[in-house]
């Protein structure tokens, strides 16, 4: 792991820095590169604009590790409101949720009930995505996904390619004919748990992608590739064509504000593209993790500071 990435990930866990930098206007301006605003209405407006360009969206409310059930219930109500507004507006928009935001630390049973309630409210033909958090929560997240997937087909889960355990986790999930969103990973993990070098992560991602395409070619999985690495995207698309996987049987997800031209080009080429739009006030840790994914973005912030 590079020094810049390591420092950014460490800083993302600092309440002191969060309190100081959130009050700085230049940081707020820089954050707007990756999110349209803090309110749900901001996210929905952006989703509406993207839908006119043929691009779907996934919304997520920022925040993790709530400590009380009351906080978790507030988040669940917010997500319920988001689903209702998405359905009324007839937007091609899905939700991605974090389990610690829905009370996993406070009461796992209440968290599962909240996820089931949101899944039941998810519009027909859509997907409720369960996001993946740091390595401490991998097992609990996958266990909950398995239980809900046994009852519902409209729920997907995220897997992180940089974790050494992910190939085993994927094989264990494949009998469920799952919807999997594959990402590289953006948390600080020990080298014993995660590949520390970019080339290792890239190799792991591609190997996992091929395995998902194998299952997709038989109609036994729905892979979603969450990456801005266009070399990887090109390789995956070429391999999918060789294996006879139709473009509409897999998707490509990217973050709001990143590689917009590539998003449009993929959509124009017939690929299903969705943009992940984040909203909410708890953006500090999330933003630093975005910078850590590509530390060159730090210069964008430093220019504003100077």
KEDO-613747 format. One line per 2 residues: number of its first residue (from 1); their letters; for each residue x, y, z of N, C-alpha, C. Coordinates in steps of 0.1 Angstrom, whole numbers, plus 5000, padded with zeros to 4 digits. Atoms other than C-alpha are relative to their C-alpha. Layout:
N
NUM	A	X Y Z X Y Z X Y Z  ... .
end
This chain:
306
1	XX	5008 4988 5000 5000 5000 5000 5009 5012 5000  4992 4988 5000 5014 5034 4991 4998 5008 5012 .
3	XX	5000 4992 4988 5022 5059 5018 4988 5010 4999  5011 4991 5001 4996 5084 5005 4987 4993 5003 .
5	XX	5013 5007 4997 4968 5058 5005 4999 4996 5014  5000 5004 4986 4978 5046 5039 4996 5012 5009 .
7	XX	5003 4988 4992 4977 5081 5053 4986 5005 4999  5014 4996 5003 4944 5089 5037 4990 4991 5008 .
9	XX	5009 5009 4993 4928 5058 5051 5000 5001 5015  4999 4997 4985 4941 5065 5086 4993 5012 5003 .
11	XX	5007 4988 4997 4929 5100 5084 4985 4999 5000  5015 5002 5001 4894 5088 5074 4994 4995 5013 .
13	XX	5006 5005 4987 4890 5073 5109 5002 5010 5011  4998 4990 4990 4898 5105 5127 4988 5009 5003 .
15	XX	5011 4990 4997 4869 5123 5144 5004 5014 5001  4995 4986 4999 4891 5153 5150 5001 5006 4987 .
17	XX	4999 4994 5013 4899 5158 5114 4987 5002 4993  5014 4998 5006 4863 5152 5104 4994 5013 5005 .
19	XX	5006 4988 4995 4852 5180 5127 5006 5012 4995  4993 4988 5005 4878 5204 5115 4998 5002 4985 .
21	XX	5001 4998 5014 4877 5198 5078 4986 5002 4994  5013 4998 5005 4840 5196 5074 4995 5014 5001 .
23	XX	5004 4986 4999 4838 5232 5084 5008 5009 4990  4992 4992 5010 4863 5243 5056 4993 5000 4987 .
25	XX	5007 4999 5013 4846 5256 5025 5007 4993 4989  4993 5006 5012 4873 5244 5001 4998 4985 5000 .
27	XX	5003 5014 5000 4867 5209 5013 4986 4997 4995  5014 5002 5005 4830 5212 5007 5000 5001 4985 .
29	XX	5000 4999 5014 4837 5224 4972 5007 4988 4993  4993 5012 5006 4861 5195 4965 4991 4988 5001 .
31	XX	5008 5011 4999 4836 5170 4978 4989 5000 4989  5010 4999 5011 4811 5183 4952 5004 4993 4987 .
33	XX	4996 5007 5012 4832 5166 4926 4995 4985 5000  5004 5014 4999 4820 5132 4939 4985 4998 5005 .
35	XX	5014 5001 4996 4784 5140 4952 4993 5013 4996  5007 4988 5005 4757 5164 4939 4995 5008 5012 .
37	XX	5005 4992 4989 4747 5175 4974 4997 4990 5012  5003 5008 4988 4738 5163 5009 4986 4995 5001 .
39	XX	5015 5004 4999 4700 5160 5005 4996 4989 4990  5005 5010 5009 4681 5131 4990 4995 5007 4987 .
41	XX	5005 4993 5012 4665 5156 4966 5011 5003 4991  4988 4997 5009 4700 5165 4953 5003 4987 4992 .
43	XX	4996 5013 5006 4707 5128 4946 4989 4996 4990  5010 5003 5010 4673 5123 4929 5000 5009 4988 .
45	XX	4998 4991 5012 4678 5153 4907 5011 4995 4991  4989 5005 5008 4711 5139 4896 4996 4987 4993 .
47	XX	5005 5013 5006 4695 5105 4890 4991 5003 4988  5009 4997 5010 4669 5121 4869 5007 5005 4987 .
49	XX	4992 4995 5011 4695 5139 4847 5007 4988 4993  4993 5011 5006 4715 5107 4842 4990 4991 4993 .
51	XX	5009 5009 5007 4684 5087 4833 4997 5005 4986  5003 4994 5013 4678 5111 4804 5011 4997 4990 .
53	XX	4988 5003 5008 4713 5101 4791 5001 4984 4998  5000 5014 5001 4704 5064 4793 5009 4993 5010 .
55	XX	4992 5006 4990 4723 5057 4825 4992 4999 5013  5007 5002 4988 4708 5042 4856 5008 5004 5012 .
57	XX	4993 4995 4988 4718 5050 4892 4997 4991 5012  5001 5007 4987 4723 5035 4926 5002 5011 5011 .
59	XX	4999 4990 4989 4717 5058 4957 5005 4993 5013  4996 5004 4986 4734 5054 4991 5001 5012 5009 .
61	XX	4999 4989 4990 4731 5075 5022 5012 4998 5008  4987 5001 4993 4765 5082 5038 4998 4998 5015 .
63	XX	5000 5002 4986 4772 5070 5073 5002 4985 5003  4997 5014 4996 4784 5039 5091 5000 4999 5015 .
65	XX	4998 5003 4985 4785 5023 5126 4991 5009 5009  5009 4993 4990 4754 5039 5142 5001 4992 5013 .
67	XX	4998 5006 4987 4755 5032 5179 4987 4997 5007  5012 5002 4994 4718 5032 5188 4989 4995 4990 .
69	XX	5011 5005 5008 4686 5015 5175 4992 5012 4994  5007 4989 5004 4670 5049 5173 5006 5006 4987 .
71	XX	4993 4995 5012 4696 5061 5148 4998 4991 4988  5002 5010 5011 4693 5029 5128 4985 5001 4995 .
73	XX	5014 4999 5004 4655 5033 5127 4998 5013 4991  5001 4988 5008 4659 5069 5114 5006 4997 4986 .
75	XX	4994 5003 5013 4682 5056 5086 4990 4991 4992  5009 5008 5007 4657 5029 5077 4988 5008 4995 .
77	XX	5011 4991 5005 4629 5055 5075 5004 5008 4988  4995 4992 5012 4650 5076 5052 5001 4992 4988 .
79	XX	4999 5009 5012 4657 5047 5029 4986 4996 4995  5013 5003 5004 4620 5038 5029 4994 5012 4992 .
81	XX	5005 4988 5007 4612 5074 5019 5007 5001 4986  4993 4999 5012 4639 5072 4992 4993 4990 4990 .
83	XX	5006 5010 5009 4623 5040 4977 4986 5005 4995  5013 4995 5004 4589 5056 4977 5001 5011 4989 .
85	XX	4999 4989 5009 4601 5087 4959 5006 4995 4987  4995 5006 5012 4621 5066 4934 4989 4994 4992 .
87	XX	5011 5007 5007 4590 5046 4926 4990 5010 4994  5009 4990 5005 4568 5077 4922 5005 5007 4988 .
89	XX	4993 4993 5011 4593 5093 4899 5003 4991 4988  4997 5011 5010 4597 5060 4879 5014 5001 4995 .
91	XX	4986 4999 5003 4634 5064 4880 5007 4986 4999  4993 5013 5000 4658 5035 4870 5011 5001 5010 .
93	XX	4991 4997 4989 4674 5039 4904 4998 4989 5011  5000 5010 4990 4683 5013 4930 5007 5006 5013 .
95	XX	4994 4996 4987 4695 5015 4967 5011 4991 5003  4990 5008 4994 4727 5003 4983 5001 5004 5014 .
97	XX	5001 4998 4985 4727 5000 5021 5012 4994 5007  4990 5005 4991 4753 4995 5048 4994 4994 5012 .
99	XX	5007 5006 4988 4744 4971 5076 5003 5007 5013  4997 4993 4987 4762 4990 5103 4992 5013 5001 .
101	XX	5009 4988 5000 4741 5020 5093 4986 4997 5004  5013 5005 4996 4710 4999 5100 5000 4992 5013 .
103	XX	5000 5005 4986 4721 4988 5135 5007 4987 5002  4993 5013 4998 4743 4957 5129 5007 4999 5013 .
105	XX	4992 5000 4987 4765 4967 5159 4991 5000 5012  5009 4999 4989 4736 4975 5181 4991 4988 5002 .
107	XX	5009 5011 4999 4712 4947 5173 4999 4993 4987  5000 5007 5013 4718 4922 5145 4986 4996 4995 .
109	XX	5014 5004 5004 4682 4910 5146 4992 5011 4994  5007 4989 5005 4668 4944 5142 5005 5005 4987 .
111	XX	4994 4997 5013 4692 4951 5114 4995 4991 4989  5006 5009 5010 4680 4920 5095 4986 5003 4997 .
113	XX	5014 4997 5002 4644 4930 5100 4999 5013 4991  5000 4987 5008 4652 4965 5086 5003 4997 4985 .
115	XX	4996 5003 5014 4669 4950 5055 4988 4993 4993  5011 5007 5006 4640 4926 5049 4988 5009 4997 .
117	XX	5011 4990 5002 4615 4955 5052 5003 5008 4987  4996 4992 5012 4635 4975 5026 4999 4992 4988 .
119	XX	5001 5009 5012 4637 4945 5003 4986 4999 4996  5014 5002 5003 4600 4941 5005 4994 5012 4993 .
121	XX	5005 4988 5006 4595 4977 4995 5007 5004 4987  4992 4997 5012 4620 4976 4966 4991 4997 4988 .
123	XX	5009 5002 5011 4601 4981 4933 5003 4987 4992  4999 5012 5008 4595 4951 4911 5011 5002 4988 .
125	XX	4990 4999 5010 4624 4945 4887 5013 5007 5004  4988 4992 4995 4649 4965 4908 5008 4991 5009 .
127	XX	4991 5008 4991 4676 4953 4932 5004 5009 5012  4995 4994 4988 4684 4962 4968 5014 4995 5002 .
129	XX	4986 5005 4998 4722 4961 4972 5005 5001 5014  4994 5000 4986 4739 4952 5005 5015 5003 4998 .
131	XX	4986 4996 5002 4772 4970 5005 5009 4993 5010  4990 5006 4992 4804 4956 5020 5008 5011 5008 .
133	XX	4992 4990 4992 4823 4974 5048 5014 4993 5003  4986 5005 4998 4857 4967 5064 4999 4985 5005 .
135	XX	4999 5014 4998 4869 4932 5071 4993 4994 5012  5007 5005 4988 4853 4929 5105 4986 4995 4997 .
137	XX	5014 5002 5002 4819 4927 5090 4997 4991 4988  5002 5008 5012 4825 4904 5060 4991 4988 5003 .
139	XX	5007 5013 4997 4812 4872 5076 4986 5003 5003  5014 4997 4996 4781 4888 5092 4992 5005 4988 .
141	XX	5007 4995 5012 4773 4906 5059 4996 4988 4991  5003 5011 5009 4775 4874 5038 4990 4991 5007 .
143	XX	5010 5009 4994 4755 4854 5064 4986 5006 4999  5013 4994 5002 4727 4879 5063 4995 5000 4986 .
145	XX	5003 5001 5015 4728 4880 5025 4994 4986 4997  5005 5014 5003 4724 4842 5024 4986 4998 5005 .
147	XX	5014 5002 4994 4694 4843 5047 4989 5007 4992  5010 4992 5008 4676 4870 5027 4999 4995 4986 .
149	XX	5000 5005 5014 4686 4856 4993 4992 4987 4999  5008 5012 5000 4669 4823 5003 4985 5003 4998 .
151	XX	5014 4996 5001 4636 4842 5003 4997 5010 4988  5002 4989 5010 4642 4870 4977 5010 4999 4989 .
153	XX	4991 5000 5011 4658 4872 4943 5005 5015 4997  4997 4986 5004 4659 4911 4942 5010 5006 5010 .
155	XX	4990 4995 4991 4688 4914 4967 5014 4996 4995  4986 5003 5005 4725 4917 4957 5010 5004 5011 .
157	XX	4990 4997 4990 4757 4919 4977 5014 5004 4993  4987 4995 5005 4791 4935 4972 5012 4991 5005 .
159	XX	4988 5007 4996 4824 4916 4973 5012 5008 4996  4988 4992 5001 4859 4932 4976 5011 4991 4995 .
161	XX	4990 5009 5006 4886 4918 4953 5013 5000 5008  4987 5000 4994 4915 4929 4975 5001 4991 5012 .
163	XX	4999 5010 4989 4905 4905 5003 5004 4987 4996  4995 5014 5004 4923 4872 5002 4990 4990 5001 .
165	XX	5011 5010 4998 4892 4854 5013 4989 5000 4989  5011 4998 5009 4870 4866 4985 4998 4989 4990 .
167	XX	5002 5011 5009 4876 4837 4960 4992 4989 5007  5008 5010 4993 4863 4813 4987 4986 5005 5002 .
169	XX	5013 4995 4998 4834 4836 4995 4991 4999 4987  5007 5000 5012 4824 4838 4959 4995 4986 4997 .
171	XX	5004 5014 5003 4824 4800 4954 4989 4996 5009  5010 5004 4991 4803 4796 4985 4986 5007 4997 .
173	XX	5013 4993 5004 4777 4821 4971 4994 4995 4987  5005 5003 5013 4775 4808 4936 4988 4990 4999 .
175	XX	5012 5009 5001 4750 4780 4943 4987 5008 5002  5012 4991 4998 4725 4809 4952 4996 5007 4987 .
177	XX	5002 4993 5013 4727 4822 4916 4999 5015 5004  5001 4987 4994 4736 4856 4932 5002 5012 4990 .
179	XX	4997 4987 5006 4737 4892 4921 5012 5005 5008  4988 4996 4993 4773 4903 4929 5005 5012 4994 .
181	XX	4993 4988 5005 4788 4937 4927 5014 4999 5005  4985 5002 4997 4826 4933 4925 5007 5013 5000 .
183	XX	4993 4988 5000 4847 4962 4936 5015 4996 5005  4987 5003 4996 4884 4965 4944 5002 5000 5016 .
185	XX	4999 4999 4985 4880 4976 4981 5007 5013 5004  4995 4986 4996 4887 5009 4999 5002 5002 5015 .
187	XX	4997 4999 4985 4894 5001 5036 5014 4996 5003  4987 5004 4995 4926 4998 5055 5000 4986 5006 .
189	XX	5000 5014 4995 4932 4961 5060 5015 4995 5001  4987 5006 4998 4962 4941 5072 5004 4992 4988 .
191	XX	4996 5007 5012 4984 4926 5045 4997 4985 5001  5004 5014 4999 4975 4892 5059 4986 4997 4995 .
193	XX	5014 5001 5004 4939 4899 5050 4997 5005 4986  5002 4994 5013 4942 4919 5018 5013 5002 4993 .
195	XX	4989 4997 5009 4965 4923 4989 5005 5014 5001  4995 4987 4998 4987 4953 4995 5004 5008 4987 .
197	XX	4995 4994 5013 4998 4959 4959 4990 5001 4990  5011 4998 5010 4977 4973 4931 5000 4989 4990 .
199	XX	5000 5011 5010 4989 4947 4906 4994 4987 5005  5006 5012 4994 4978 4920 4930 4985 5001 5000 .
201	XX	5014 4998 5000 4944 4935 4934 4994 5000 4986  5005 5000 5014 4940 4940 4897 4999 4985 4995 .
203	XX	5000 5014 5004 4949 4903 4891 4989 4993 5007  5011 5006 4992 4925 4892 4918 4986 5004 4994 .
205	XX	5013 4996 5005 4897 4913 4904 4997 4993 4986  5003 5006 5013 4901 4900 4869 4997 4985 5001 .
207	XX	5002 5014 4998 4902 4864 4880 4985 4998 5006  5013 5001 4995 4870 4869 4900 4989 5004 4990 .
209	XX	5009 4996 5011 4854 4887 4871 4997 4988 4990  5001 5011 5009 4861 4857 4848 4991 4989 5006 .
211	XX	5009 5011 4994 4845 4833 4873 4986 5004 5000  5014 4995 5000 4814 4855 4875 4994 4999 4985 .
213	XX	5005 5001 5014 4812 4856 4837 4997 4986 4996  5003 5014 5003 4814 4819 4835 4986 4996 5005 .
215	XX	5014 5003 4995 4783 4816 4857 4990 5008 4992  5010 4992 5007 4766 4845 4839 4997 4994 4986 .
217	XX	5002 5006 5014 4771 4827 4805 4990 4989 5001  5010 5010 4998 4749 4799 4820 4988 5005 5006 .
219	XX	5012 4994 4993 4724 4823 4835 4999 4997 5014  5000 5004 4986 4735 4814 4870 5006 5010 5009 .
221	XX	4995 4989 4992 4748 4847 4882 4997 5013 4993  5001 4986 5006 4743 4885 4876 5012 5008 5005 .
223	XX	4989 4993 4995 4777 4901 4878 4999 5015 4997  4999 4985 5002 4782 4939 4883 5014 5003 5003 .
225	XX	4986 4996 4999 4816 4953 4878 5002 5015 5004  4998 4987 4995 4823 4983 4900 5014 5004 4999 .
227	XX	4986 4996 5002 4855 4999 4887 5001 5011 4990  4997 4989 5009 4869 5030 4870 5012 4996 4992 .
229	XX	4988 5005 5007 4898 5010 4857 4996 4996 4986  5005 5003 5014 4891 5012 4819 5008 4989 4994 .
231	XX	4993 5011 5006 4918 4987 4811 4994 4987 5004  5008 5011 4995 4900 4962 4833 4987 4998 4993 .
233	XX	5013 5001 5006 4867 4971 4818 5001 4995 4986  4997 5004 5013 4881 4966 4783 5002 4985 4999 .
235	XX	4997 5014 5000 4895 4932 4792 4987 4991 5003  5012 5007 4996 4862 4921 4809 4990 4999 4989 .
237	XX	5009 5000 5012 4841 4932 4779 5004 4990 4989  4995 5009 5011 4864 4913 4755 4998 4986 5004 .
239	XX	5002 5014 4996 4862 4882 4776 4986 4996 5000  5014 5003 5000 4825 4884 4780 4995 4997 4986 .
241	XX	5004 5003 5014 4821 4886 4742 5005 4986 4995  4994 5013 5003 4844 4856 4738 4991 4988 5006 .
243	XX	5008 5011 4993 4822 4836 4763 4986 5001 4996  5014 4999 5004 4790 4847 4747 4990 5006 5010 .
245	XX	5009 4994 4990 4777 4867 4776 4994 5013 4994  5006 4987 5006 4752 4893 4763 5003 5012 5008 .
247	XX	4997 4987 4992 4759 4929 4773 4990 5002 5011  5010 4997 4990 4727 4931 4792 4999 4990 5012 .
249	XX	5000 5010 4989 4735 4901 4814 5010 5004 5011  4991 4995 4989 4761 4921 4834 5000 5016 4999 .
251	XX	5001 4985 5000 4765 4958 4844 5014 5005 5004  4988 4993 4996 4792 4983 4850 4995 5012 5009 .
253	XX	5004 4989 4991 4789 5007 4880 5012 5009 5002  4989 4991 4997 4810 5038 4885 4994 5011 5010 .
255	XX	5004 4990 4991 4809 5067 4910 4996 5013 4992  5004 4987 5005 4792 5100 4903 5012 5009 4999 .
257	XX	4989 4991 5002 4816 5125 4888 5013 4995 4996  4988 5006 5005 4842 5101 4877 4998 4993 4987 .
259	XX	5000 5006 5013 4849 5091 4841 4986 5001 4993  5014 4998 5006 4816 5106 4828 5000 4996 4985 .
261	XX	5000 5003 5014 4827 5103 4792 5000 4985 4998  4999 5015 5001 4835 5066 4797 4986 4994 5003 .
263	XX	5013 5004 4997 4801 5061 4813 4991 5001 4988  5009 4997 5012 4783 5076 4783 5004 4991 4988 .
265	XX	4996 5009 5011 4805 5056 4759 4996 4986 5002  5005 5014 4997 4797 5023 4776 4985 4999 4997 .
267	XX	5015 5000 5002 4760 5031 4776 4997 5000 4985  5002 4999 5014 4762 5040 4739 5003 4987 4993 .
269	XX	4996 5013 5006 4779 5007 4732 4991 4988 5004  5010 5010 4996 4749 4988 4747 5002 4994 5013 .
271	XX	4998 5006 4987 4763 4981 4781 4990 5007 5010  5008 4994 4989 4742 4986 4812 5009 5007 5010 .
273	XX	4992 4992 4992 4757 5014 4832 4992 5006 5011  5006 4993 4989 4748 5027 4866 5010 5008 5008 .
275	XX	4991 4991 4993 4763 5056 4886 4996 5000 5015  5002 4999 4985 4766 5054 4924 5000 5014 5005 .
277	XX	5002 4987 4995 4753 5086 4939 4999 5000 5015  5001 4999 4985 4760 5093 4976 4994 5013 5004 .
279	XX	5006 4988 4994 4742 5118 4997 5001 4999 5015  4999 5000 4985 4741 5128 5034 5011 5009 5005 .
281	XX	4990 4992 4994 4762 5148 5058 5012 4993 5005  4988 5008 4995 4785 5120 5069 5010 4996 4989 .
283	XX	4992 5003 5012 4808 5124 5039 5015 4999 5003  4986 4999 4999 4842 5128 5055 5008 4987 4998 .
285	XX	4992 5013 5001 4854 5092 5059 4998 4995 4986  5002 5005 5013 4838 5083 5026 5008 5007 4990 .
287	XX	4992 4992 5009 4855 5112 5008 5015 4996 5000  4986 5004 4999 4889 5103 5021 5003 4986 4994 .
289	XX	4998 5013 5007 4885 5067 5009 4999 5002 4985  5000 4998 5014 4876 5080 4975 5014 5006 4995 .
291	XX	4986 4994 5003 4909 5101 4975 5010 4989 5001  4990 5011 4998 4928 5070 4987 5000 4990 4988 .
293	XX	5001 5008 5011 4915 5051 4957 5009 5005 4988  4991 4994 5010 4935 5075 4935 5006 5012 5006 .
295	XX	4994 4989 4993 4958 5097 4956 5004 5012 4992  4998 4988 5008 4965 5120 4927 4989 5010 5002 .
297	XX	5011 4990 4998 4931 5135 4935 5003 5009 5011  4997 4991 4989 4947 5150 4966 5004 5013 4995 .
299	XX	4996 4987 5005 4962 5177 4944 4989 5009 4997  5012 4992 5002 4927 5188 4936 4996 5008 5012 .
301	XX	5004 4994 4987 4921 5195 4973 5011 5010 5003  4989 4991 4996 4956 5211 4978 4999 5013 4992 .
303	XX	5001 4988 5008 4950 5235 4950 4990 5010 5006  5010 4991 4994 4919 5248 4967 5005 5005 5013 .
305	XX	4995 4995 4988 4937 5250 5000 5010 5012 4998  4990 4989 5003 4966 5271 4986 4993 5012 4995 .
end
